[in-house]
Amino acid sequence: MIREKELSTVSGLLALPVLLALFCFSAYTMVRALAAHDVLWGIGWGLATALWAICLPGLFVVNPNEGLVLQLFGDYVGTARTEGLRWANPFYTKRRVSLRVRNFESARLKVNDSDGNPIDIAAVIVWKVVDTAEACFEVDDYENYLKVQSEAAVRNLATRYPYDAHEEAQISLRGSTAAVAKDLKSELHDRLAKAGVEVVEARLSHLAYAAEIAAAMLQRQQAGAIIAARTRIVEGAVGMVEMALERLSRQKVVVLDEERKAAMVSNLLVVLCGERAAQPVVNTGTIYQ
């Protein structure tokens, strides 16, 4: 694998006066050659002009968070990362590579989760180039490589987890966002390392059931929520009834036999678990009539 190596370049502020001196010398020799009609001055003018024209393309500018990959006749020489006006061998070919942090949002993909349910999923990947040599020479087009590998990683992620957890400790796409994001980032890092790309952050940006099963899954979620709520209500009601019977017995407010306790439990559960407000009934007799 080709690894990045930083190339030392000459400051452009030092090279620029030399180039200006060559330009002035070229202009001076041209004037002398035209005035004196001297062949030697003409040769000097040609050499000075050629030298100035050859050295001038060696000047280049490196912007902040940018690297210039330099090649000499196809051979990788190094990467210039020092900011500002620089000068290097004028025969170097230069390719600019941005080192800034960038975002990529994948398209909404239709994938089956681990339960076989079709879902729509998309992700946002925050990335940057950390090795310019690998980005330029290990893959054909690192931006397109990032796009394809990111979508493949999102598809693979969706097939490993269910949309909703069916057990308390189970990891799901909807309920375990931090764990899913960590897993996605780890997989993307392994896939993109060979392209010189570092994944800064990766998170799901869209997650929903596919349109053809969305209505059915909504009913399923509503049923699950109703069951969970009913379970909590019943647990609370049973606890309240138990506490009421215990306090009545301890404080000896009233002595109830097993049949009356059962009736009281039934009435309290109806009051506590019913969806409608209880209708009071006035008993004009005794608890036995």
N, C-alpha and C positions, 0 to 999 in steps of 0.2 A: 504494500500500500504506500502511496505517496503521502508523506507528511509535510505539513507546512514548516517552512524555515524562513525566518525574518531576514530580509536583505538590507544591508546598510547602504544607504544612498547619500549622495552629496547634497548639502543644503543648496537650494536654488538661489538663495541670496548671495552665495559665494560664486556660483557658476554664472549668474546673470551678468555681473560686471565683465567677466572674461568674454562672454558672448558679445556684449556691447562693444568691447575693445576690438574684437575680430571684425565686427560689422563696420566700425569706424575705419579700421585699417583697410578693409576691402573697398570702402568708398574712396579713401585717399589714393590707393593704388589705381583705382579706375580713373580718377581725375588725372593723375600723373601719366598714366598710359595714353589717355586721349590727348593730353596737352603735348607730351613729348614724342608721341608716336614711337615709343620704345617698346621693343618686344619683351624685354625683361620685366618691365613694369606690367605689361599685359599678362605675362605668365604669373607674376606675383598676385595680380588682381584675381586671376582665375583660381589659384590655389587658396587664397584667403576666402573667396566667396564660397568655394566648395567646402572648405573646413567649417565655415560659419553655418552653411545650410545643413551640413551633416550633423553638427552638434546641437542645433536648435531643437530638434524633436526630442532630445533627451530631457527637456524640461517638462515637468508634469506636476499636478496639484493633487495632494491626498487630503480628502475631506475628513472631518471627525467621524469616527465609527465607520471607516471604510478601509478596505485593503485593495492594493493593486497587485495582481498576480503577474509576474514578469517571466517571459520566456525568451530564449535566444535560439532561433532557428528550430523551434519545436521542443527544446529542452527546458524543463522547469528550473529557473534560476533561484527564485525566492519570492517573497511577498513583502511589499513596502507598506508599512503601517504608520510610519512617522508622519504626523500631520504637517501640512504646509506645502510650500513650494520646494520641490526636490529635483535633483538631476541624477540621471543614471545613463548607462550605455544607450546611445540613441538607436541601436539596432534591437533593443528589447521590444517585444510586443507586450502590450499592457491590456489587462482585463480587470475592470472594476467589479468588486464584490462588496455588497453592503453588509456591514456587521451589526446593523441596528436590529432591535427587537421588533418582530413583525407578527401579525395575526393571520390565521387561516381558519375559515369556517367551512366545514365540510357540507356537502349537499345533504338533504334529508334522505336517508336511506331506509328502505323497507327491508327489515330483517326479522327472522324468527328468533325469539328468545329461547332460553333453555327448556321452557315448557312447550315450545312449538307455537306460541302465539305470535302472530305478525304484529310488529311494532314499527313506528317511524322514529328514527333516531338521528341526531346530528351532534357534532362536537366542535368546540373552538380550541385551537391549538396555538399557543404563544411560543414562538421559536426564534432562534437566531443562528447565524453561521459562526462557528468557532474555529474551523479549520478550512481556510480558503483553498488549499491544495486538494483536499479530499472533495470539497464541493465542486471544483472545476474538473478534476481528472478521474475521480472514482465513479462518478455517475454522469450520464449524458446531460441531463438538465435537472439540477437539484431541486428547483421549485416544483417541477412536474413530478419528480420522484417523491417529494414530500406530500403532494396532493394524493397520489395513488396509494402510498403506504399508509397515510392517515386514514383514508376511507377503509382500507383493508383492516387496519387495527380496530376501527370502530365496529365493523361487522363482526370481527372475531370476539370483541368484548361482549357484544349483545348476545351472542350464542352461548356464552359461559354463565350468564346470570338470568334469573327470572325477572320479569317486570315488577312483580310484587312478591314479597316474602310470604311463604306459607308457614314458616316456623319462626320462633322469636329470634334465634341467633343466626338466621339465614341472611346472607348478603343479597340484596336486590338492587336493580337499577334505580328504582324510584326512592327506596328508603335508605340506601347506603351511599349517598353521593360522594362522601369523602373517600371511602374505600374504592369505589369504582373509578374515581378520578385518579387516584394513586396508581391503580392497576393500569389504566389507560396510558398514563405518563410513562410508566416503566416499560410497557410494550413499545410505545413510540420511540423511546430512547434506544432500545435495542435495534429497532428497525432503521432508524435514521443516523445512527452513530457512524456508519460507513460513508455517509454523505457529508460528514463534517458539520452536522446540524445538532444543536442542543435544544431539547424541549424544556422550556421554562415552566409552562403550565399547560394542563389539558383538562378540560371539563366538558360535560354534556351540555349542549345549549338547547336541545329540543328532545323531548321524550314523550311519546303518546302511543296509545294503541292505534293500529291501522283502522281506517274508516270503516271497513267491512265488519269489524268486531267491536268497535268502540261502544255502541249502544248496549250490547250484551255485557261487556266488561264493566260498564257503568252500573248496570243493575246488580252485577255481582259485587262490586265494591259497596254499593248502597246496602245490599243484604248483609255483607260482612260487618258494616258499621252498625246496622240495627241489632245484629246478634251480639256484637261487643257491648253496645249500650245496654241491651236487655240483661246481659250477664252481669254487668256492673250494678244495675238497678236491683237485681235479685239478690246479689251478694250483700248489698247495703241493707235491703229490706230484712233479710234473714238476720243480720247482725242486730238491727234495731229491735226486732221481735224478741230475739234472745235476751237482749239487754232489758227490755220491758218486763218480760216474765221473771227474770232474775231479780230485778229491783222490787217488783210486787211481792215476790216470795220472801225476800230478805227483810223488807220493811213491814211485812205482814199487813199490807193494806187490805187484801182480800185473799181468801183461800179458795183455789179452784181445783176441781178434780180434772182428770185427764180429758174427759169429754169436753169440758168448758175451756180447757187450755187449747184443745184442737180448734174449737169454734173461734176463740180469740185470735189464734194464729191465722186462721183462714181470713177473718175479717181484716186484720192488720195487713196481711199480704195483699188483699184486694185493694185496700186504701193506698198502700205504698207503691204497688206495681201497676195499678191501673192507669190508663192513658187519660181518663176523664176524672174530674173532681168527684170525690165521694159524696153521696146523697145521705145526709144524716137521717136516722130513724129514731124516733122517740119511743122508748120502751116504757109502758105504763105498768108493767107487771114486775116480776122478779126475773132473775137470770135463768130461772128454770121454767118459766111460763111466758 
